[in-house]
Amino acid sequence: YPNAVIAVSPDTQSIAFLAFNNQSRNIYIKKIRGGLSTVQRTFRNSIIDLAYSSDSKYIAFSEETDGNDNIFMINASQGAAIQQITSTSANETGPAFSKDKKTIFFSKSEVASTHNDANGKVVNTYRYNIWSFNKETSLLTQYTEGTTPNVMADGERILMTRMNKETNNGEIWMFNAETGQETMIIHENERSFSSPQISPDGKTIVFVGSSQKTKTKPSNLDLFTCKIDGTALTQLTFHPGQDV
């Protein structure tokens, strides 16, 4: 799970990012144009990821507390109040706002099976599903198997990562929250893909992919793009660092 550690505000005025300081991982905000100041927006311990609302006024994030991940929301520029969106024993991560800001989509984990390894240690296998929380009605809705949701401009179609059970590789899928229709965008037997983000014009997807291992280069994470219909797959980065 390459978590979203950077979020550009939709009004293109600010960048929110995660930084580790004083043994804590928090959200910081920096203006894109002019000024050198960086504002620490949260004072938590272990924030995992973050996402802006469509009007750039709010930031949703997930945080690990006592071994459990939940979704929270803050105002991007005012006050210090934090609203807790989920509070369950499951792990909820990867928040994404709907375009009308009324709904927050996220992924939720469930134990799919349990077995003992060779040393007798209990090992859990998890299943991940896309859920949403309606801020006006507090209604929780489960949609489909997947993780890392990213809402498209029409507010109905959502990009996500789904694990192929045969290859154990991640694939990029799209589903329609209104009709339930699902479409596979990108998959390969030799590479794993995850964490899709849609471009502002809705024509291009950028996502993380695992580069193939060679005799001189280990497998690592790089950035890729493709058109919304899955064509024109292009690798953007090639250096040995992990690009997410």
C-alpha positions in Angstrom: 0.0 0.0 0.0 1.9 3.1 -1.2 0.1 5.6 0.9 -0.7 9.1 -0.3 1.9 11.3 1.4 1.3 14.4 -0.8 -2.0 16.1 -1.8 -2.3 19.1 -4.0 -5.3 21.3 -3.2 -7.8 21.4 -6.1 -7.5 25.2 -6.2 -3.7 24.7 -6.8 -2.8 27.1 -4.0 -1.3 24.7 -1.5 0.5 21.3 -1.0 -0.3 19.2 2.0 2.2 16.5 2.9 3.3 14.2 5.7 6.5 14.7 7.6 8.2 12.9 10.5 9.3 15.2 13.3 9.8 14.7 17.0 8.9 11.0 16.7 5.5 11.9 15.2 4.1 11.9 11.6 1.9 14.9 10.9 0.3 17.0 8.1 2.1 20.1 7.0 0.8 22.7 4.5 2.9 24.9 2.2 1.8 27.6 -0.3 2.7 26.7 -3.9 3.3 30.4 -5.0 5.5 32.6 -2.9 6.5 32.4 0.8 8.7 30.0 2.6 6.6 29.2 5.6 5.3 25.7 6.3 2.3 25.3 8.6 1.9 22.2 10.8 -1.8 21.4 10.6 -2.1 18.4 12.9 -0.5 17.4 16.2 -1.0 13.7 16.2 1.3 10.7 16.3 1.1 8.5 13.3 -0.9 9.8 10.3 -0.8 7.5 7.3 -2.3 9.4 4.3 -4.3 12.4 3.4 -6.7 13.9 0.8 -8.2 17.3 0.0 -11.9 18.0 -0.4 -13.0 19.3 -3.9 -13.2 22.9 -2.5 -9.8 22.7 -0.8 -11.4 23.6 2.5 -11.0 20.2 4.3 -8.5 17.4 4.6 -9.4 13.8 5.4 -6.7 11.5 6.7 -6.2 8.1 8.4 -4.1 7.6 11.5 -2.9 4.5 13.3 -3.7 4.6 17.0 -3.0 1.6 19.3 -2.6 -0.7 16.3 -5.9 0.5 14.7 -6.4 2.7 11.6 -9.3 5.2 11.5 -10.5 8.1 9.3 -10.5 11.7 10.5 -11.2 15.1 9.0 -9.9 18.7 9.7 -10.4 22.1 8.3 -7.4 22.8 5.9 -6.7 26.3 7.2 -8.8 27.2 10.3 -9.1 25.9 13.8 -7.7 22.8 15.5 -10.9 20.7 15.8 -10.6 17.1 14.4 -13.7 15.2 13.4 -13.5 11.4 13.7 -15.2 9.8 10.7 -14.8 6.1 11.5 -14.3 4.2 14.8 -14.2 0.5 14.4 -12.0 -2.5 15.2 -11.2 -2.8 11.4 -8.5 -0.8 9.7 -9.8 2.1 7.5 -7.4 4.0 5.2 -7.2 5.9 2.0 -9.9 8.5 2.4 -11.2 10.3 -0.7 -13.9 13.0 -0.8 -16.9 12.9 -3.2 -17.2 16.0 -5.4 -20.1 17.4 -3.3 -18.1 16.9 -0.1 -21.0 15.1 1.5 -19.3 11.6 1.3 -15.9 10.2 2.2 -14.9 7.0 0.5 -12.2 4.8 2.1 -11.0 1.2 2.2 -11.8 -1.1 5.1 -10.0 -4.4 5.9 -11.6 -7.6 7.1 -10.0 -10.9 8.1 -10.7 -13.3 5.2 -9.0 -16.4 6.7 -6.7 -17.5 9.5 -4.0 -20.2 9.5 -0.9 -21.2 11.4 2.6 -20.8 9.8 5.4 -23.4 10.1 6.3 -22.1 13.5 2.7 -22.3 14.7 2.1 -18.6 14.7 -1.4 -17.4 13.7 -1.4 -15.6 10.4 -4.4 -13.6 9.1 -5.2 -13.0 5.5 -7.2 -9.8 4.9 -9.8 -8.7 2.4 -10.2 -5.0 1.5 -13.5 -3.3 0.4 -14.5 0.2 -0.6 -16.9 1.9 1.8 -18.3 5.4 2.2 -19.5 7.6 5.0 -22.2 10.2 4.4 -21.4 13.2 6.7 -25.0 14.4 6.6 -26.7 11.1 7.5 -23.8 9.2 9.1 -24.7 6.3 6.8 -22.0 3.8 6.1 -22.2 2.0 2.7 -20.1 -0.9 1.4 -19.5 -1.1 -2.4 -17.0 -3.5 -3.8 -13.7 -5.3 -3.2 -10.7 -2.9 -3.5 -8.6 -0.2 -1.9 -7.1 3.3 -2.5 -10.3 4.9 -3.9 -10.0 8.1 -6.1 -13.2 9.9 -7.1 -13.5 11.1 -10.7 -14.9 14.4 -11.8 -18.5 13.1 -12.4 -18.7 12.0 -8.8 -20.0 8.6 -9.7 -17.0 6.7 -11.1 -14.2 5.8 -8.7 -10.7 4.4 -9.5 -9.3 1.8 -7.1 -6.7 -0.9 -6.6 -7.9 -4.5 -6.6 -5.7 -7.6 -5.9 -5.7 -10.4 -8.5 -6.2 -13.6 -6.6 -4.3 -15.7 -9.1 -1.2 -13.6 -9.7 -1.3 -11.8 -6.3 -0.7 -8.5 -8.2 -2.5 -5.3 -7.9 -4.7 -4.1 -10.8 -6.3 -0.7 -11.5 -10.1 -0.8 -11.7 -12.9 1.6 -12.0 -16.4 1.2 -10.6 -19.6 3.3 -10.8 -21.0 3.9 -7.3 -24.5 4.5 -8.8 -24.8 1.6 -11.2 -22.3 -0.9 -9.7 -20.6 -1.4 -13.1 -17.0 -2.4 -12.8 -14.2 -2.1 -15.4 -10.6 -3.3 -15.3 -8.3 -0.6 -16.6 -4.7 -2.0 -16.2 -3.4 -5.4 -15.3 -0.2 -7.4 -16.0 1.0 -10.8 -14.9 4.5 -9.6 -14.1 3.9 -6.2 -12.5 1.7 -5.0 -9.7 -0.1 -1.6 -9.8 -1.8 0.5 -7.2 -2.9 3.9 -5.9 -4.5 5.5 -9.0 -5.1 9.2 -9.2 -7.1 10.9 -12.0 -5.8 14.1 -13.8 -7.9 17.3 -13.5 -9.2 16.9 -17.0 -10.3 13.3 -16.4 -8.3 11.9 -19.3 -5.2 10.4 -17.7 -4.5 8.2 -14.7 -1.2 8.2 -12.8 -0.4 5.3 -10.5 2.3 3.3 -8.8 3.8 0.2 -10.4 6.4 -2.4 -9.5 9.2 -2.5 -12.1 10.4 -5.9 -13.1 13.5 -7.4 -11.5 16.6 -7.9 -13.7 20.1 -9.3 -13.1 21.4 -5.8 -12.4 18.3 -4.1 -10.9 16.0 -5.2 -8.0 12.3 -4.7 -8.3 11.2 -1.3 -7.0 8.2 1.1 -7.3 7.9 3.6 -10.2 5.3 5.9 -11.5 3.2 5.1 -14.6 0.4 6.8 -16.6 -2.3 5.5 -19.0 -5.4 7.0 -20.6 -8.7 6.5 -18.9 -9.5 3.6 -21.2 -6.3 1.7 -20.2 -4.3 2.5 -23.4 -1.0 4.3 -23.8 0.6 2.7 -20.7 3.8 4.8 -20.0 6.5 4.4 -17.4 7.6 7.8 -16.0 10.4 7.0 -13.6 13.2 4.5 -13.8 15.8 5.3 -11.1 16.3 2.8 -8.2 14.4 4.8 -5.6 10.8 4.1 -4.5 8.5 6.5 -6.4 5.0 6.8 -4.9 
